[in-house]
Amino acid sequence: MSASRTPGHSRLTKAHKLSIAGVATLSAAAVAFSLVPADASETETTISAAPVAWAQAVNGTQTKALYGHLSSQQVIAEANAKAAAAKAKAAAVAAKAKADADAKAKAAAAAKKARETKAAASRSAARTPVFANNLDGWIKEALSIMKREGIPGSYAGIHRNVMRESSGNPMAINNWDINARNGIPSKGLLQVIYPTFKTYHVKGTKFDQYDPVANIVAACNYAADRYGSMDNVNSAY
């Protein structure tokens, strides 16, 4: 027997209820969409621009930080450059000062050496007497050399023998005695033969029998060896 239904009421199945709920949800969504203001696009744009603005703000902060970093680096680089330039300038000044000091020291040393050389030359000139180019000068010069070499003899002994042997003529030569006949004539102030002159020649004098000073010194050297001194010679020797 079928059940009776109450007038004005209808029986809804579960499927019907689900269908109605779905339609209600869709309708609510549609209503919500239709209630969006006319300037909804601007609102969306503003909402959409917020991340961009945030990004710009972040990027602005980073840019400022980067600029600050670069500025600091530039300040440091400029300071380093100035310090390097100052150091280089100081080094150049020091090098120039050292070069000037070295040049002055070198010039002073050269001037001192020149003064010392001049003084030494003056002392040498003062110590080295100038002898006359005559018999008196020849004997005196010979005596100065003999004193240096330790050869005995006196002015009087030399002068006496010179006058006997050659009369003071440095170019005198004996062409008649035994020595001449043997081919070795006696020559010079003290009539010295070549073998004797060669053996008793004193270094520092000319190697020339006719040179008056060399002749006197060699003859006195021979007389000192043979007789003890030219002072002891009173005849042909």
C-alpha atoms as an extended CHARMM CRD file, in Angstrom:
* protein
*
       237  EXT
         1         1  MET       CA              0.0000000000        0.0000000000        0.0000000000  PROA      1               0.0000000000
         2         2  SER       CA              1.5360000000        3.3810000000       -0.9070000000  PROA      2               0.0000000000
         3         3  ALA       CA              2.2510000000        5.8980000000        1.7670000000  PROA      3               0.0000000000
         4         4  SER       CA              0.2890000000        9.0820000000        1.8760000000  PROA      4               0.0000000000
         5         5  ARG       CA              2.0950000000       12.4340000000        1.2550000000  PROA      5               0.0000000000
         6         6  THR       CA              1.4530000000       15.6190000000        3.1850000000  PROA      6               0.0000000000
         7         7  PRO       CA              0.1700000000       18.4600000000        0.9400000000  PROA      7               0.0000000000
         8         8  GLY       CA              2.8460000000       21.2570000000        0.3200000000  PROA      8               0.0000000000
         9         9  HSD       CA              5.8610000000       19.0560000000        1.1340000000  PROA      9               0.0000000000
        10        10  SER       CA              8.0100000000       17.1090000000       -1.2540000000  PROA      10              0.0000000000
        11        11  ARG       CA             10.4520000000       14.4010000000       -0.4750000000  PROA      11              0.0000000000
        12        12  LEU       CA             14.0960000000       15.1290000000       -1.6340000000  PROA      12              0.0000000000
        13        13  THR       CA             16.5630000000       12.4000000000       -2.2140000000  PROA      13              0.0000000000
        14        14  LYS       CA             20.2410000000       12.5940000000       -1.1980000000  PROA      14              0.0000000000
        15        15  ALA       CA             21.1560000000       13.1670000000       -4.8010000000  PROA      15              0.0000000000
        16        16  HSD       CA             18.8310000000       16.0540000000       -5.0150000000  PROA      16              0.0000000000
        17        17  LYS       CA             20.3370000000       17.6250000000       -1.9110000000  PROA      17              0.0000000000
        18        18  LEU       CA             23.8550000000       17.3520000000       -3.3220000000  PROA      18              0.0000000000
        19        19  SER       CA             22.7420000000       18.8850000000       -6.5920000000  PROA      19              0.0000000000
        20        20  ILE       CA             21.1440000000       21.7890000000       -4.8210000000  PROA      20              0.0000000000
        21        21  ALA       CA             24.2580000000       22.3610000000       -2.6910000000  PROA      21              0.0000000000
        22        22  GLY       CA             26.4000000000       22.4380000000       -5.7960000000  PROA      22              0.0000000000
        23        23  VAL       CA             24.1570000000       24.9070000000       -7.4940000000  PROA      23              0.0000000000
        24        24  ALA       CA             24.1560000000       27.0690000000       -4.3870000000  PROA      24              0.0000000000
        25        25  THR       CA             27.9200000000       27.0690000000       -4.2600000000  PROA      25              0.0000000000
        26        26  LEU       CA             28.1300000000       28.0310000000       -7.9280000000  PROA      26              0.0000000000
        27        27  SER       CA             25.5280000000       30.7150000000       -7.4360000000  PROA      27              0.0000000000
        28        28  ALA       CA             27.3950000000       32.1330000000       -4.4560000000  PROA      28              0.0000000000
        29        29  ALA       CA             30.5440000000       32.2170000000       -6.5070000000  PROA      29              0.0000000000
        30        30  ALA       CA             28.7290000000       33.9440000000       -9.3070000000  PROA      30              0.0000000000
        31        31  VAL       CA             27.2740000000       36.4540000000       -6.9310000000  PROA      31              0.0000000000
        32        32  ALA       CA             30.6090000000       37.0670000000       -5.3480000000  PROA      32              0.0000000000
        33        33  PHE       CA             32.1220000000       37.6100000000       -8.7860000000  PROA      33              0.0000000000
        34        34  SER       CA             29.2600000000       39.9160000000       -9.7920000000  PROA      34              0.0000000000
        35        35  LEU       CA             29.7180000000       41.9610000000       -6.6190000000  PROA      35              0.0000000000
        36        36  VAL       CA             33.3050000000       42.9000000000       -7.5440000000  PROA      36              0.0000000000
        37        37  PRO       CA             33.4170000000       46.7280000000       -7.9060000000  PROA      37              0.0000000000
        38        38  ALA       CA             33.7120000000       48.4140000000      -11.2770000000  PROA      38              0.0000000000
        39        39  ASP       CA             37.2780000000       49.4130000000      -10.5300000000  PROA      39              0.0000000000
        40        40  ALA       CA             38.1840000000       45.8170000000       -9.7480000000  PROA      40              0.0000000000
        41        41  SER       CA             40.8900000000       45.8440000000      -12.3620000000  PROA      41              0.0000000000
        42        42  GLU       CA             42.6640000000       48.7380000000      -10.5930000000  PROA      42              0.0000000000
        43        43  THR       CA             42.4260000000       46.8530000000       -7.3010000000  PROA      43              0.0000000000
        44        44  GLU       CA             43.9090000000       43.8270000000       -8.9480000000  PROA      44              0.0000000000
        45        45  THR       CA             46.6390000000       45.9450000000      -10.4620000000  PROA      45              0.0000000000
        46        46  THR       CA             47.5120000000       47.4380000000       -7.0800000000  PROA      46              0.0000000000
        47        47  ILE       CA             47.5500000000       44.0540000000       -5.4510000000  PROA      47              0.0000000000
        48        48  SER       CA             49.5980000000       42.6700000000       -8.3220000000  PROA      48              0.0000000000
        49        49  ALA       CA             52.0780000000       45.6130000000       -8.1400000000  PROA      49              0.0000000000
        50        50  ALA       CA             52.8090000000       45.0670000000       -4.4580000000  PROA      50              0.0000000000
        51        51  PRO       CA             55.4660000000       42.3600000000       -5.0710000000  PROA      51              0.0000000000
        52        52  VAL       CA             57.0790000000       44.5910000000       -7.7180000000  PROA      52              0.0000000000
        53        53  ALA       CA             57.1890000000       47.5350000000       -5.3460000000  PROA      53              0.0000000000
        54        54  TRP       CA             58.6730000000       45.3040000000       -2.6910000000  PROA      54              0.0000000000
        55        55  ALA       CA             61.2410000000       44.0760000000       -5.1430000000  PROA      55              0.0000000000
        56        56  GLN       CA             62.0510000000       47.6540000000       -6.1110000000  PROA      56              0.0000000000
        57        57  ALA       CA             62.3960000000       48.6040000000       -2.4690000000  PROA      57              0.0000000000
        58        58  VAL       CA             64.6940000000       45.6560000000       -1.8680000000  PROA      58              0.0000000000
        59        59  ASN       CA             66.6750000000       46.4520000000       -4.9920000000  PROA      59              0.0000000000
        60        60  GLY       CA             66.9140000000       50.1100000000       -3.8960000000  PROA      60              0.0000000000
        61        61  THR       CA             68.3990000000       49.0740000000       -0.5640000000  PROA      61              0.0000000000
        62        62  GLN       CA             70.8790000000       46.7780000000       -2.2780000000  PROA      62              0.0000000000
        63        63  THR       CA             71.8350000000       49.5370000000       -4.7310000000  PROA      63              0.0000000000
        64        64  LYS       CA             72.4460000000       51.9430000000       -1.8850000000  PROA      64              0.0000000000
        65        65  ALA       CA             74.5280000000       49.3280000000       -0.1150000000  PROA      65              0.0000000000
        66        66  LEU       CA             76.4690000000       48.6680000000       -3.3440000000  PROA      66              0.0000000000
        67        67  TYR       CA             77.0600000000       52.3710000000       -3.8870000000  PROA      67              0.0000000000
        68        68  GLY       CA             78.1920000000       52.6740000000       -0.3030000000  PROA      68              0.0000000000
        69        69  HSD       CA             80.5820000000       49.7430000000       -0.7490000000  PROA      69              0.0000000000
        70        70  LEU       CA             81.9710000000       51.1670000000       -3.9870000000  PROA      70              0.0000000000
        71        71  SER       CA             82.3820000000       54.5790000000       -2.3800000000  PROA      71              0.0000000000
        72        72  SER       CA             84.3020000000       53.0310000000        0.4910000000  PROA      72              0.0000000000
        73        73  GLN       CA             86.4940000000       51.1150000000       -1.9350000000  PROA      73              0.0000000000
        74        74  GLN       CA             87.1590000000       54.2870000000       -3.9010000000  PROA      74              0.0000000000
        75        75  VAL       CA             88.0930000000       56.1850000000       -0.7320000000  PROA      75              0.0000000000
        76        76  ILE       CA             90.4610000000       53.3820000000        0.2570000000  PROA      76              0.0000000000
        77        77  ALA       CA             91.9700000000       53.2410000000       -3.2510000000  PROA      77              0.0000000000
        78        78  GLU       CA             92.4900000000       57.0160000000       -3.2960000000  PROA      78              0.0000000000
        79        79  ALA       CA             94.0580000000       56.8950000000        0.1630000000  PROA      79              0.0000000000
        80        80  ASN       CA             96.3680000000       54.0690000000       -0.9320000000  PROA      80              0.0000000000
        81        81  ALA       CA             97.2780000000       55.9690000000       -4.0990000000  PROA      81              0.0000000000
        82        82  LYS       CA             98.0720000000       59.1040000000       -2.0960000000  PROA      82              0.0000000000
        83        83  ALA       CA            100.1280000000       57.0860000000        0.3720000000  PROA      83              0.0000000000
        84        84  ALA       CA            102.0400000000       55.3960000000       -2.4750000000  PROA      84              0.0000000000
        85        85  ALA       CA            102.6420000000       58.7580000000       -4.1570000000  PROA      85              0.0000000000
        86        86  ALA       CA            103.8590000000       60.2560000000       -0.8880000000  PROA      86              0.0000000000
        87        87  LYS       CA            106.1380000000       57.2660000000       -0.3060000000  PROA      87              0.0000000000
        88        88  ALA       CA            107.5310000000       57.5010000000       -3.8400000000  PROA      88              0.0000000000
        89        89  LYS       CA            108.1030000000       61.2380000000       -3.4360000000  PROA      89              0.0000000000
        90        90  ALA       CA            109.8540000000       60.6960000000       -0.1080000000  PROA      90              0.0000000000
        91        91  ALA       CA            112.0210000000       57.9800000000       -1.6710000000  PROA      91              0.0000000000
        92        92  ALA       CA            112.8980000000       60.2820000000       -4.5760000000  PROA      92              0.0000000000
        93        93  VAL       CA            113.7830000000       63.1100000000       -2.1840000000  PROA      93              0.0000000000
        94        94  ALA       CA            115.9080000000       60.7460000000       -0.0880000000  PROA      94              0.0000000000
        95        95  ALA       CA            117.6480000000       59.3820000000       -3.1990000000  PROA      95              0.0000000000
        96        96  LYS       CA            118.4040000000       62.8990000000       -4.4390000000  PROA      96              0.0000000000
        97        97  ALA       CA            119.6910000000       63.9120000000       -1.0270000000  PROA      97              0.0000000000
        98        98  LYS       CA            121.9410000000       60.8350000000       -0.9300000000  PROA      98              0.0000000000
        99        99  ALA       CA            123.1730000000       61.4980000000       -4.4720000000  PROA      99              0.0000000000
       100       100  ASP       CA            123.9260000000       65.1290000000       -3.5760000000  PROA      100             0.0000000000
       101       101  ALA       CA            125.7070000000       64.0450000000       -0.4000000000  PROA      101             0.0000000000
       102       102  ASP       CA            127.7330000000       61.4330000000       -2.3030000000  PROA      102             0.0000000000
       103       103  ALA       CA            128.6470000000       63.9970000000       -4.9680000000  PROA      103             0.0000000000
       104       104  LYS       CA            129.7210000000       66.5030000000       -2.3120000000  PROA      104             0.0000000000
       105       105  ALA       CA            131.7230000000       63.8440000000       -0.4890000000  PROA      105             0.0000000000
       106       106  LYS       CA            133.3710000000       62.7640000000       -3.7510000000  PROA      106             0.0000000000
       107       107  ALA       CA            134.1830000000       66.3550000000       -4.6590000000  PROA      107             0.0000000000
       108       108  ALA       CA            135.5600000000       66.9800000000       -1.1670000000  PROA      108             0.0000000000
       109       109  ALA       CA            137.6830000000       63.8140000000       -1.3770000000  PROA      109             0.0000000000
       110       110  ALA       CA            138.9880000000       64.8290000000       -4.8030000000  PROA      110             0.0000000000
       111       111  ALA       CA            139.7970000000       68.3270000000       -3.5560000000  PROA      111             0.0000000000
       112       112  LYS       CA            141.5590000000       66.8740000000       -0.5030000000  PROA      112             0.0000000000
       113       113  LYS       CA            143.5700000000       64.5050000000       -2.6700000000  PROA      113             0.0000000000
       114       114  ALA       CA            144.5220000000       67.3600000000       -4.9850000000  PROA      114             0.0000000000
       115       115  ARG       CA            145.6470000000       69.4400000000       -2.0030000000  PROA      115             0.0000000000
       116       116  GLU       CA            147.6360000000       66.5310000000       -0.6000000000  PROA      116             0.0000000000
       117       117  THR       CA            149.2460000000       65.8610000000       -3.9850000000  PROA      117             0.0000000000
       118       118  LYS       CA            150.1360000000       69.5160000000       -4.3520000000  PROA      118             0.0000000000
       119       119  ALA       CA            151.5110000000       69.6200000000       -0.8140000000  PROA      119             0.0000000000
       120       120  ALA       CA            153.5230000000       66.4500000000       -1.4200000000  PROA      120             0.0000000000
       121       121  ALA       CA            154.8910000000       67.8900000000       -4.6560000000  PROA      121             0.0000000000
       122       122  SER       CA            155.8100000000       71.0800000000       -2.8150000000  PROA      122             0.0000000000
       123       123  ARG       CA            157.5460000000       69.1020000000       -0.0610000000  PROA      123             0.0000000000
       124       124  SER       CA            159.3250000000       66.9950000000       -2.6470000000  PROA      124             0.0000000000
       125       125  ALA       CA            160.4190000000       70.0840000000       -4.5150000000  PROA      125             0.0000000000
       126       126  ALA       CA            161.5980000000       71.5870000000       -1.2590000000  PROA      126             0.0000000000
       127       127  ARG       CA            163.5230000000       68.4200000000       -0.3980000000  PROA      127             0.0000000000
       128       128  THR       CA            165.0200000000       68.0660000000       -3.8720000000  PROA      128             0.0000000000
       129       129  PRO       CA            167.6640000000       70.7470000000       -4.2690000000  PROA      129             0.0000000000
       130       130  VAL       CA            168.4180000000       72.2100000000       -7.6620000000  PROA      130             0.0000000000
       131       131  PHE       CA            172.0630000000       71.7720000000       -8.5610000000  PROA      131             0.0000000000
       132       132  ALA       CA            174.0130000000       74.0330000000      -10.8450000000  PROA      132             0.0000000000
       133       133  ASN       CA            175.1750000000       72.6090000000      -14.1570000000  PROA      133             0.0000000000
       134       134  ASN       CA            178.8580000000       73.0100000000      -13.3920000000  PROA      134             0.0000000000
       135       135  LEU       CA            181.5940000000       71.1700000000      -11.4900000000  PROA      135             0.0000000000
       136       136  ASP       CA            180.3820000000       72.4640000000       -8.1280000000  PROA      136             0.0000000000
       137       137  GLY       CA            176.8060000000       71.3770000000       -8.8680000000  PROA      137             0.0000000000
       138       138  TRP       CA            177.9090000000       67.9980000000      -10.2190000000  PROA      138             0.0000000000
       139       139  ILE       CA            179.9510000000       67.1880000000       -7.1260000000  PROA      139             0.0000000000
       140       140  LYS       CA            177.1420000000       68.2860000000       -4.7680000000  PROA      140             0.0000000000
       141       141  GLU       CA            174.5380000000       66.2450000000       -6.6500000000  PROA      141             0.0000000000
       142       142  ALA       CA            176.8580000000       63.2210000000       -6.6450000000  PROA      142             0.0000000000
       143       143  LEU       CA            177.3700000000       63.6170000000       -2.8790000000  PROA      143             0.0000000000
       144       144  SER       CA            173.5750000000       63.6530000000       -2.2820000000  PROA      144             0.0000000000
       145       145  ILE       CA            173.2290000000       60.3690000000       -4.1890000000  PROA      145             0.0000000000
       146       146  MET       CA            176.2480000000       58.8810000000       -2.4210000000  PROA      146             0.0000000000
       147       147  LYS       CA            174.7460000000       59.7770000000        0.9500000000  PROA      147             0.0000000000
       148       148  ARG       CA            171.5000000000       58.0300000000        0.0030000000  PROA      148             0.0000000000
       149       149  GLU       CA            173.4000000000       54.9290000000       -1.1750000000  PROA      149             0.0000000000
       150       150  GLY       CA            175.8470000000       54.8820000000        1.7300000000  PROA      150             0.0000000000
       151       151  ILE       CA            178.9380000000       55.5820000000       -0.3950000000  PROA      151             0.0000000000
       152       152  PRO       CA            181.6510000000       57.4820000000        1.5110000000  PROA      152             0.0000000000
       153       153  GLY       CA            183.4530000000       60.5400000000        0.1390000000  PROA      153             0.0000000000
       154       154  SER       CA            183.7970000000       64.2640000000        0.6390000000  PROA      154             0.0000000000
       155       155  TYR       CA            183.5790000000       67.3230000000       -1.5400000000  PROA      155             0.0000000000
       156       156  ALA       CA            187.2930000000       68.0450000000       -1.0750000000  PROA      156             0.0000000000
       157       157  GLY       CA            188.4100000000       64.4870000000       -1.9100000000  PROA      157             0.0000000000
       158       158  ILE       CA            186.2550000000       64.3520000000       -5.0570000000  PROA      158             0.0000000000
       159       159  HSD       CA            187.2500000000       67.8310000000       -6.2440000000  PROA      159             0.0000000000
       160       160  ARG       CA            190.9740000000       67.1050000000       -5.7590000000  PROA      160             0.0000000000
       161       161  ASN       CA            190.8480000000       63.8840000000       -7.8200000000  PROA      161             0.0000000000
       162       162  VAL       CA            188.6730000000       65.4270000000      -10.5400000000  PROA      162             0.0000000000
       163       163  MET       CA            191.1400000000       68.2630000000      -11.0710000000  PROA      163             0.0000000000
       164       164  ARG       CA            194.0480000000       65.8200000000      -11.2720000000  PROA      164             0.0000000000
       165       165  GLU       CA            192.3360000000       63.3860000000      -13.6570000000  PROA      165             0.0000000000
       166       166  SER       CA            190.4520000000       65.6830000000      -16.0680000000  PROA      166             0.0000000000
       167       167  SER       CA            190.8350000000       69.3050000000      -14.9610000000  PROA      167             0.0000000000
       168       168  GLY       CA            187.0860000000       69.3610000000      -14.5820000000  PROA      168             0.0000000000
       169       169  ASN       CA            186.2890000000       68.4710000000      -18.1940000000  PROA      169             0.0000000000
       170       170  PRO       CA            183.4300000000       65.8830000000      -18.2950000000  PROA      170             0.0000000000
       171       171  MET       CA            184.3170000000       65.0190000000      -21.9220000000  PROA      171             0.0000000000
       172       172  ALA       CA            187.9650000000       64.2290000000      -21.1860000000  PROA      172             0.0000000000
       173       173  ILE       CA            189.3060000000       60.9520000000      -22.6390000000  PROA      173             0.0000000000
       174       174  ASN       CA            192.6910000000       59.2620000000      -22.3090000000  PROA      174             0.0000000000
       175       175  ASN       CA            193.7750000000       57.8260000000      -25.6490000000  PROA      175             0.0000000000
       176       176  TRP       CA            197.4200000000       57.0630000000      -24.8450000000  PROA      176             0.0000000000
       177       177  ASP       CA            197.6790000000       54.9180000000      -21.6330000000  PROA      177             0.0000000000
       178       178  ILE       CA            197.5150000000       51.1270000000      -21.3180000000  PROA      178             0.0000000000
       179       179  ASN       CA            193.7510000000       51.1750000000      -21.0790000000  PROA      179             0.0000000000
       180       180  ALA       CA            193.5010000000       53.0430000000      -24.3480000000  PROA      180             0.0000000000
       181       181  ARG       CA            195.8780000000       50.5720000000      -25.9970000000  PROA      181             0.0000000000
       182       182  ASN       CA            193.6080000000       47.7770000000      -24.7250000000  PROA      182             0.0000000000
       183       183  GLY       CA            190.6140000000       49.4920000000      -26.3130000000  PROA      183             0.0000000000
       184       184  ILE       CA            188.9750000000       50.6590000000      -23.1180000000  PROA      184             0.0000000000
       185       185  PRO       CA            190.0940000000       54.2760000000      -22.6970000000  PROA      185             0.0000000000
       186       186  SER       CA            189.4340000000       56.1650000000      -19.4750000000  PROA      186             0.0000000000
       187       187  LYS       CA            186.6340000000       58.7350000000      -19.8000000000  PROA      187             0.0000000000
       188       188  GLY       CA            184.9500000000       61.5650000000      -17.9060000000  PROA      188             0.0000000000
       189       189  LEU       CA            185.6840000000       63.6670000000      -14.8370000000  PROA      189             0.0000000000
       190       190  LEU       CA            187.3260000000       60.8500000000      -12.8780000000  PROA      190             0.0000000000
       191       191  GLN       CA            188.6440000000       58.9160000000      -15.9030000000  PROA      191             0.0000000000
       192       192  VAL       CA            186.7080000000       55.6680000000      -15.4390000000  PROA      192             0.0000000000
       193       193  ILE       CA            187.0850000000       52.7890000000      -17.9060000000  PROA      193             0.0000000000
       194       194  TYR       CA            183.9320000000       51.1070000000      -19.2050000000  PROA      194             0.0000000000
       195       195  PRO       CA            184.2120000000       47.7800000000      -17.2760000000  PROA      195             0.0000000000
       196       196  THR       CA            184.6260000000       49.6830000000      -13.9940000000  PROA      196             0.0000000000
       197       197  PHE       CA            181.7770000000       52.0550000000      -14.8080000000  PROA      197             0.0000000000
       198       198  LYS       CA            179.4920000000       49.1290000000      -15.7240000000  PROA      198             0.0000000000
       199       199  THR       CA            180.3140000000       47.2260000000      -12.5370000000  PROA      199             0.0000000000
       200       200  TYR       CA            179.9960000000       50.1660000000      -10.1250000000  PROA      200             0.0000000000
       201       201  HSD       CA            177.2670000000       52.1570000000      -11.8440000000  PROA      201             0.0000000000
       202       202  VAL       CA            174.6020000000       53.2820000000       -9.3400000000  PROA      202             0.0000000000
       203       203  LYS       CA            170.9800000000       52.8400000000      -10.2930000000  PROA      203             0.0000000000
       204       204  GLY       CA            169.1680000000       56.1440000000      -10.6610000000  PROA      204             0.0000000000
       205       205  THR       CA            172.0140000000       57.8080000000      -12.5030000000  PROA      205             0.0000000000
       206       206  LYS       CA            172.4710000000       57.8290000000      -16.2590000000  PROA      206             0.0000000000
       207       207  PHE       CA            174.2700000000       54.8620000000      -17.7920000000  PROA      207             0.0000000000
       208       208  ASP       CA            176.7590000000       57.1000000000      -19.5670000000  PROA      208             0.0000000000
       209       209  GLN       CA            180.4820000000       57.4030000000      -18.8090000000  PROA      209             0.0000000000
       210       210  TYR       CA            180.5020000000       61.0150000000      -19.9360000000  PROA      210             0.0000000000
       211       211  ASP       CA            177.6110000000       62.0450000000      -17.6470000000  PROA      211             0.0000000000
       212       212  PRO       CA            179.3960000000       64.0010000000      -14.8770000000  PROA      212             0.0000000000
       213       213  VAL       CA            177.2080000000       62.8850000000      -11.9620000000  PROA      213             0.0000000000
       214       214  ALA       CA            177.0750000000       59.2300000000      -13.0420000000  PROA      214             0.0000000000
       215       215  ASN       CA            180.8590000000       59.2660000000      -13.6030000000  PROA      215             0.0000000000
       216       216  ILE       CA            181.5990000000       60.7140000000      -10.1390000000  PROA      216             0.0000000000
       217       217  VAL       CA            179.2340000000       58.3250000000       -8.3150000000  PROA      217             0.0000000000
       218       218  ALA       CA            180.5300000000       55.2170000000      -10.1100000000  PROA      218             0.0000000000
       219       219  ALA       CA            184.1770000000       56.2310000000       -9.5320000000  PROA      219             0.0000000000
       220       220  CYS       CA            183.5150000000       56.9460000000       -5.8160000000  PROA      220             0.0000000000
       221       221  ASN       CA            181.6900000000       53.6150000000       -5.4970000000  PROA      221             0.0000000000
       222       222  TYR       CA            184.7270000000       51.8540000000       -6.9830000000  PROA      222             0.0000000000
       223       223  ALA       CA            187.1600000000       53.8470000000       -4.7890000000  PROA      223             0.0000000000
       224       224  ALA       CA            185.1230000000       52.9760000000       -1.6650000000  PROA      224             0.0000000000
       225       225  ASP       CA            185.3400000000       49.2900000000       -2.5710000000  PROA      225             0.0000000000
       226       226  ARG       CA            189.0300000000       49.4330000000       -3.4560000000  PROA      226             0.0000000000
       227       227  TYR       CA            190.4510000000       52.1210000000       -1.1350000000  PROA      227             0.0000000000
       228       228  GLY       CA            187.7380000000       52.7840000000        1.4470000000  PROA      228             0.0000000000
       229       229  SER       CA            186.8960000000       56.2120000000        0.0400000000  PROA      229             0.0000000000
       230       230  MET       CA            187.7550000000       58.5870000000       -2.7950000000  PROA      230             0.0000000000
       231       231  ASP       CA            189.3210000000       60.7140000000       -0.0500000000  PROA      231             0.0000000000
       232       232  ASN       CA            192.0660000000       58.0860000000        0.2030000000  PROA      232             0.0000000000
       233       233  VAL       CA            192.9850000000       58.3430000000       -3.4940000000  PROA      233             0.0000000000
       234       234  ASN       CA            195.8290000000       60.7300000000       -4.2220000000  PROA      234             0.0000000000
       235       235  SER       CA            197.1400000000       59.3990000000       -7.5530000000  PROA      235             0.0000000000
       236       236  ALA       CA            196.1370000000       57.3170000000      -10.4850000000  PROA      236             0.0000000000
       237       237  TYR       CA            193.8690000000       54.5360000000       -9.3560000000  PROA      237             0.0000000000
